[in-house]
Amino acid sequence: MKFNFLKKEKNTVFNYEGAKAFSMTPAEELYSAVVTTGLSNTSYEKGNDRWKRIQSLIKKNDPEFVAQLAVYARKDMYLRSIPLVLTAELAKQTSGTDLVSRTVEGIVQRADEITELLAYYQTANERTETKKLNKLSKQIQKGLAKSFNKFDEYQFAKYNRKAEVTLKDALFLVHPKAKDENQQAIFNKIVRDTLETPYTWEVELSVLGQTKFADEAEKKMAFKTKWEELIFSNKLGYMATLRNLRNILESGVSSDAIYKISTYLSNEKAVINSKQLPFRFLAAYRELKTIDSPYLSSILEALEDAVMVSAKNIKGFGFDTSVIIAADISGSMQQPVSPKSKVLLYDIGLLMSMILQSQCKNVITGMFGDLWKRVPMPKSGILRNVNEWYKREGEVGYSTNGYLVIEDLISRKEKADKVMLFTDTQLWNSNWTKILLKIPGIVIKK
């Protein structure tokens, strides 16, 4: 009996729609799972299933690649949860080197990520005993010990919350060595629970919200004054400003306050340092559309300027490179990016399409579902463009016939240097019956 035969047929790979797909390497698949969907549910895969898939993929990949991906996801993609997962899972697979401790140092960018990493570690390792973090990975312990010296009292106090794992728990677990006397004093305050209450907009408004006022007019004036105080004190961070634009406008703050906010929102350095994902600007833009304020147009324009600044990270293409940009508006794209978000995957696809279009000189844009339709849009006003496209939802149906983009180019005998599809990647052909009917001898029974 012989065993060494040449196999002429390769294993066929199918996507979640049942259509044939290209096979990805473990590294490509892990990268895709990490940077595109995180751990939220999608139409095709539950968050818990993806978590298990990521755990499996980590075992199939080189530890150095996993470590680099974790740091990249945190520092370049500005993701917070998935780098913690990668690092904790990496600790299960790697020992004898400082790879994990270096990765921990790279991904911990906020004080609360110290406790978040420990919380995930105990969950992932299914710790149920009293001391759930007993026998903590030495490399995670070492990395967290160094991370403790990154933060000052304000940063620790801001995230010193009651939770499964507290900063005090973390301090006792990892035993950080203070870099100086001031840092040691902060560590002592963590132990004694005497960190100074931070001056944050949440704290200030919470206190104001518990205050009793004589009437509604007095209450409105108090909130107006508080918002102006927060704005002019420079204590209102970029994301906090984005999230509270509606509240600020409705409070009736002064024109000087509006000018300061508008300038801050569109400031290039502030936008870059804020590390906001582009859809945050879209969410803020949409939240304001129903506001009746004489300052609304100025704020909306500031948001347009801000998203244009964020678009500068995309190199784009010049006149000598022809680009096709196609946005998927299928049914699966009509899902929120997270359970509490009002922003849909559909919005993300449209937004990224418009951002890329703004950086291209020779470009055709359009959307696909059952059909593919070219939709020319101006380069300026990215957020306005997205809103205009949003109104055309349903115009081409809800299938995922991405192949029509290519078919259209072929039928027009046009050449394109780049074809970019913004999609949740589950493409197929809903017109297969129409194709089969054109083949002699094929009969479709209903």
N, C-alpha and C positions, 0 to 999 in steps of 0.2 A: 504494500500500500504506500502511495506517495502523499506527502503533505505539502511540499513546497511548490505550490502552483501560483502563477501570476494572476492576481485578481484584476479583472478589467473594469469592474464597476466600483466606484467609490461610494462610501456612505453618504447618502443625501441628507442635507441639513434643511430643516424647515423652521420658519419663524412661527410666532404665536397665531398668525392668521392661517397657517397651513400652507403658505407659499414657500417655494424653494428659496434658500438664502445662502449667502457665503459663510463658510466656516471661519470663526475667529480663533486666534491663538489664545491661550489662557491669559496672557498679558493684555491683549486687546479687549477681551471680554471683561476682565476685571476693571480696566480703565473705563470702559463704557458704563459698567454698572455703577461705578463710583461717581463719575463726574456728570452723568446725565439724569439720574433719577434719585440718587440718595436712598433713603429708606422709607419713602412714602409709598402708599398703594398706587398702582396704576390700573388701567383697564385690563392689562395683560398679566400682571404679576403683583401679588400682595407683598407688602413690605417685609413681612416675616419670611416669605419664600426667598426674596432677594437677599435678605440677611444670611440665610442658610447657603445660598448660592455663592455669596461673597466669601463666606467662611471656607467653602470648598475650594474656591478659586485661589485663595491665599496659599493653601497647601500646594497648589500646582505651580506657583510662581516663585521666582528667585526672591529670597528675603530682602535683598538689597533693593530690588524693584518695588516691593511692597512698601518698604520704608520711604523710599523717594516719592512714591505716589501719595502716601499719607501726608507728607510735608507739602507736596505740591498742591494737594486738594485744600489744605488749610491756608497756605500762604498766597497761592496764586488764584485758586478758585474761590477762596473765602468761605469754604464750607466748614462747619464746626462738628457735626455729629459723626460723619463717616470717617474722618481721620482718627477719631477716638476708637472706633470699631477696628480699623485696620491695625492700629498700634497694639491694642489689647490682644487681638487675634494673633498678631505677629509674635507676641511674647510667648504664646503657647508653642510656637514652632521653632523659636530661635533661642539658643543659649551659648554661653562661652565667649560672647563678644559684647561690645558696648553699642551694638546697632540699635537695640530697643531704647536704651537710655537717651541716645542722641536723637532718636525719632520723637520721644516724649518731649524733649526740650524744643524740638522744632514745631510741634503741633500745639503746644500749650501757649496760647497768645492772650488768654483772658484768665483771671483768677478763678472763675467758676469752672473752667475746664479741668482744673486739678481734681475737683470733687466729681465732675461728670465722668472723667476717665475711671476713677475708682468705682463709681456706681455701675458703670458698664462692665468693668472687670468682674465685680461680684455677681452680676447677672449672667454674664457669659460663662462664668465658671460654675454656675448653679450652686452658689454658696447659700445654704439654708440654716447653718448652725448659728449660735449666738455671735461668735466672732467671724462674721462673714468675709472679712478681708485678712484673716489669718493666713500666713504663708504667702504673702503678696510677692509677686515676681520681683526679684532683686533689681533687675534692670529698670522696671517701672518705678520702683522705689527710688532708685538713684536719679532717674530723670526728673521725677517730681520734686525731689529734694532740691535740685538745682533750680527748678522752675519757681519755687517759693521765693527766690531772691529777685524775681523779675518785677514784683509788684509792690506798690506802696500802700499806705494805710487806707487811702481813699478807695483804691481798687479792690482791696480785700473787703472793706466795709460794704461796698456796693453789692457784692455777691455773697455776703455772709448771711445766708438764709437757712431756715429750718428745712431740712431735707433728710433723706435716707443716710447720706454721707455729708457731714459738715466740714468746714475748714478746720475746726478743732480736731475732728477725727483724723483728717488727712495729716495734720501737723504731728499728731502722736504716732501715726503710722510710719511716716517717711523720715522723721527726725532731721529736718533741714538744718544745715549749719549757716547761721546768719553771716552775711558778708561784712557787717559792721554793727556798732552798738545801736544805731537807729533801727536797723532791721530787726535786731534782737528784741528791742522794745515793742515793735509791732507784733512779733511772734508771741510775746508775753500777753499782749492785749487780746490776741486771738484766743489764747488759753483761758483768760479771765472773762471773756465776752465783754470787753470794755472798748472795743473799737468805736471811734467817734462816728456818730451817725452822719453819713455823707450828705452833702448838699446836692441833691438831685431834683430834677423836675417832678419825679414820681413822689418823693417825700414831701416836697413843698405843696404840691397840689392835693396830696392825701390829707395833710394837716388842714388845708383850707376847706376841703370837702367836709370835714368834721365840725367846722365852725358854724354856729347859728347866726343868722343875719336877720335884721329887722324886717326886710322886705326883699323882693326880687331885684330891685334896682341896686340896693346895697351889695347884694351878692354878685351881680354882674360887674359892678365897679371893682370889687375886690379881686375877681378873677382877671379882669383887664389889667389891673395894677400888677398882679402877680406874673402874668405872662410877659409884661413889659420888663419887669425886674429880671426874669429869667433870660430874656432876649439880650438885654443890655449888660448883664453880668457875664455873658459868654459861657454860661453853664448849661445851655441847651445844645446838646450835641447834634451832629448832622442827622442821624437817623431819627432822633427824637423830634427834630424840627420837621422832617418829612411826615412823620406819623401824626403830628399835631397841627398841621397847617389849617385844617378845617376849624379846629377849636380856637386857634389863634385869630383867624379871620372873624369868626362869630363872636369873639369876645370884644371886638371893636378896638383893637390896639391902635396906637397913633401911627401917623404916616411915617414918622421916623423909624418906628419899629418895623413897619412893612419894608421900608427901604433897606434896613439892616438885614432882614431875612432874605429879601430878594438878592441882595449882593452876596450874602453867604451861600445861598443855594447854588448860584451860578459861578462861584469862585473856583477856578480850576484846581488849585491846591486843596481846597476843602473837599471837592468832589473826589479827587484821587485818594486823599487820606481817609475818606469815609468808607471806602471799599464796599460801596453799595452795589448789589446786583441790579442790573438795569430795570428789572420789573418793579423795583421799589419806586422808581420815578413814575412808572405807569400807574401804579396803585394810588400814589398821591395825586396824580393828575386826574384820575377818574373820580376820586373822592371829592374833588372840588367842583366838578362840573355843574352841580345843582346849587352852588353857593351864590347868594346875591350880595356881591361886594364890589365897590368901585375899584378895589385893588386886585380883583381876580385875574385880570388879563396880565398884570405885571408878574404875579406869582406863577401863572401858567407859562409865561415866556421864560421865567427863570428856570423852571423845570425842563423846558425844551433845551435851554443852554446847557443845563447840567448833564442831560443825557447825551448831548453832542460831545461834551468833554469825555464822558465815559466811552464814547464810540471811537475816540482817538487811539485806543489800544488796538483797534483792528486796522491792519495795514491797508486793506482794500486793494483795488487794482486800477491801473491807468487806462487810457484810451486804447492801448494796443492789446488789451486782454478783455475778451467778451465773456460776460458772466450771465448766467441764468439763475434766478433766485425763486424757488418755489416753496410756498408755505402750505403745510398739511392742515386742512380744516375739517378732518374727518371726525366721526363721532367720538372716538377715543381721545381726541384732543380737547374735548369739551369737559375736561376734568380739572378740578383745582390743583394747584401745585402742592398744596398741603391741606389737611382737613379744615383748618380755620381761615384759609386764604380765599379772597374773592378773585384772585388772578388765576386764569385757566392756562393749561398747557397751550391752548390755542393762542392766547395772548402772547405767550413766550415766543412761539413760532413767528407770529406777526412782528413782534418787537425786534427779534433778532434779524428778521428779513429786512426791516426798515433800517436798522443800524448798519447792516452790511451794505445795503443799497446806497446809503449816504456816503460811503467810502469808495464807491466804484464810479468810474467815468463812462463805461460802456456796458450797460446793464439792462436786463429785462426782468421784471418782477411779475409774479402771478400766484394763483392758488389752485390747489387740486383737491378733489374729492371723487365724485363720480366722473367729473370732467376736469380738464385743465384749462384755465382761463388766464390770459395775460392781462395784468392790471397795472398800467403805468402810474407811477406816483412821483410827486416832486421830492427832491432830496432833502429839503429843509422841512422842519416840523415833523420830526420822527413820531412824537406822541400823537399829534393830530392825524398823521397818516394811519397809525395803528387804529385809532378810533374810527376813521373812515372805513377801513377794511373790516373792522368789527361789525359794522352795520350791514355788511354784505354776506354775513354768515348764512349759510344755506344756499347761496347762489349757485354753487357747483356741486351740491350734494354732500354726502357724508361718508363715502367710501374712501379707500386709501390707494387709489389708482395712480401712484407716482410714476409708473411706467409711461403714462401719457405725456409727461414732460419731454421724455426722450423721443417718443413716437412723433410728437409735434415737430420737433427739430428735424427729424428724418423726412417727414412729409413736406416740410418747407424747404428742404435741402439747405438748411442753415448749419453752420458750424459754431460751436461754443467752446471756449477754452476751459471754462469752469461751470459746472452745474451743481448748485447748492440746494439741497432739500432740507428744510427745517421740519422735522417730523419726529414722532415717537418710535420710528424705525420699523413699524410693523406694516409693511406694504404688501399688497397683493393685487389681483386682477378680478374685479367684480363683474367684468364683461366677458368672462370665459364662455358663457353660453352663446353669446353673439359670435364669438370666434369659432366655436365648434360648429355652429349652424352653417358656416361658410365652407366647411370641409365636406366634400362629397361622401355620401354614405352614412353620415352622422345624423341621428334623429334624437331629439330631446323629448322625452315623454313627460307630460305634466301630470 
